[in-house]
Amino acid sequence: MASLLDHLNPPQLAAVTLPPAHALILAGAGSGKTRVLTTRIAWLISTGQVSPPGILAVTFTNKAAKEMQARLAAMLPINVRGMWIGTFHGLCNRLLRAHYRDAGLPQLFQILDSADQQAAVKRLLKSLNVDDEKFPPRELCHFINAQKEQGLRAAAVEAWDDWARKRVALYEAYEAQCQREGVVDFAELLLRSYELLERNEPLRRHYQERFRHILVDEFQDTNKLQYRWLKLLAGGGAALFCVGDDDQSIYAFRGADVGNMADFEREFQVRNLIRLEQNYRSHGNILDAANAIIRNNPTRLGKNLWTEAGSGEPIRIYESYSEGDEARWIVEEVKALTREGHARAEIALLYRSNAQSRALEHALFNAGLPYRVYGGLRFFERAEIKHALAYLRLIANTDDDTAFARVVNFPARGIGARSLENLQDAAKATGSSLHAAIPQVAGAGGAKLAAFAALIGWLREAAHLPLPELVDHVVELSGLRTYYQNEKEGQERLDNLDELINAAASFVAEEGTPNQDGEIEGGISGEFGSDLAAFSSDMTPGALVFTETVQPMLASFLAHASLEAGEHQAGEGDDALQLMTVHSAKGLEFNVVFISGLEDGLFPHENSMLEDKGLEEERRLMYVAVTRARQRLYLSFAQTRMLHGQTRYNLPSRFLDEVPDELVKWLTPRAGKGGFAASPTPAYGATPRRSESSQGRSGFRIGQSVMHAKFGLGVIVNAEGGGADARVQVNFGHAGMKWLALSVAKLEAA
């Protein structure tokens, strides 16, 4: 037991050994939260307080779940494969697979990733003759998912006008289409799981009594429905152990609600609140800067990061004339760092939005420096992979219209739009799937559709093959391999298809093979394998009766592919610089970090500056960016930047003002706190500079648009003085830069 608790600092030890009661662990960046979570589970099991099946642990990525399983396996001599450790989506998939009848789903229901969902919505709009310009599929998907994440079915959504009522009607039609086809999207996994537990009291009691300890990672990223799901499972008296950092809540645009942390503390009357503040990642100056920045957010639970690693190097700030100048400086600095012995893979270039990468990539390309844009197209999202998976999905369930529509004419087999329209009309008239309606289509188009149905039949006859051989067979017989062999630049796609076969083999090796009892044998890990016992011999109408070995393994592999799509596949190759948005950098760390584009309107983003909550989230995003750095941190900004084809003049980011002077080293001359150095830019004339003592006292703010009777429309770029002496500097464009005394100038907010 002593060895299990070794190397824990006092707050970590206190968190790990808490009594079985609700607890909120505020875990700062780099404070060892994963160690605390896994050690907590191991301690509960080793002290006999709970058996492995009594643990429910929720993570936000499959990678985190697998890391937790690996650490637990190293700590205790237990089989972790059967434990309920996974993401919200993965655990809900597991629950629904085990109770598909009660959930109103077919046994082999398929999961739609975001691209598949959008394709399904496009088909729906076309079948209903709805103008997709008035109701864009992407926006409709966002609307549907947002309602589901609020726990709202179409019947419960309020609509106040014709347009809103039409959206709700489309949501209802989409629900009916998914139910008919036996498919669920990501948001549906959670909502269907929640509804199942809510209405089925015996089932709910079963899981409430089973899971006595529920542990949640990254609690600040939960949405409202996820929190309700957790509360439902904890309703039987389970202890909720939630680990998170409200200062790192940066996914509001995905529905994350940082307020869940305060709600949890209040609703569950949490008496165990522990702060993990000792940081094991960054040097002191970096942490002091992060603390100073985030301290400006008023609605936070509060903590202060510190380290025993020493202050380290000062934070370097560089002011450039343009984004091109900024990018060239970064390239030269990177070259100097590599000469000092820094690995390129340990250097990250962070930016607020993807559009900023262009200038950086251009400069890196010209310099011959290898780089990798983190968060590019993922393996399971590549077109050739999705084509192959669509064929596999049709093997599992011919009623899957999304898969059918994707490959019915790919590779091209002469099935035109008119034939598909006739098929859709026949399917709608008979209330059947597209595949089932093929015999209703006559003529040459019907014959070609029948040939496609025969191809699917041949593929299904090979379902007895081991999974890797089945995938290989599908790639070959479907015509995908021949198609890409004849494509001018198809070798990369062929390599990806070969890698899909490797992925199937790895999946079998990791998950094992089900025996006659549905139990897994021979695998080394089991996110999906332990659920295969839930499968029975009952088939949906469109499902083929395979051997009991291949059928559930194929279904699990397809579920795995859908759940993995959207998680980054680590690339291999040269030692390369890492380029990414700050959002993508969450959870990562690097020896050296550059944060570029630190200008008001860019970071913080202009859309966030109109409301306090938006600005607070941008500040949390800056906090995340700063705390990615271990040893050295660079901050840079440009006086001018091209946006939408025009030169834009921005003020330095207000976040730079929030970094204490004693922590920084300016690499360029500095005019003053938060201001530009002397600029050769004629349009700017005088040097804008924030004056903290006067900002806000005049009733105006820097960056605000104003109107003057003589000079017209302008933007306030500087302010100084107070009371009767207050004056502002305004850029009136063609009229130039003007200092105006507020006591006499007639300025109005534009």
PyMOL commands that set and color helices and strands:
alter all, ss='L'
color gray80, all
select helices_A, chain A and resi 2-5+10-16+33-46+52-54+62-75+80-82+88-98+114-127+137-149+154-156+162-181+186-199+201-210+219-221+224-236+246-248+252-254+259-267+284-294+323-339+344-346+354-367+379-381+383-396+401-407+417-430+438-440+443-461+467-477+480-485+491-511+529-534+550-564+582-585+606-608+612-626+654-657+661-663+723-725+733-735
alter helices_A, ss='H'
color red, helices_A
select strands_A, chain A and resi 23-27+55-59+84-87+110-112+183-185+213-216+239-244+272-276+315-322+347-351+371-373+513-514+520-521+577-581+590-595+629-643+646-649+664-666+705-708+712-720+727-731+737-741+747-749
alter strands_A, ss='S'
color yellow, strands_A
deselect
rebuild
show_as cartoon
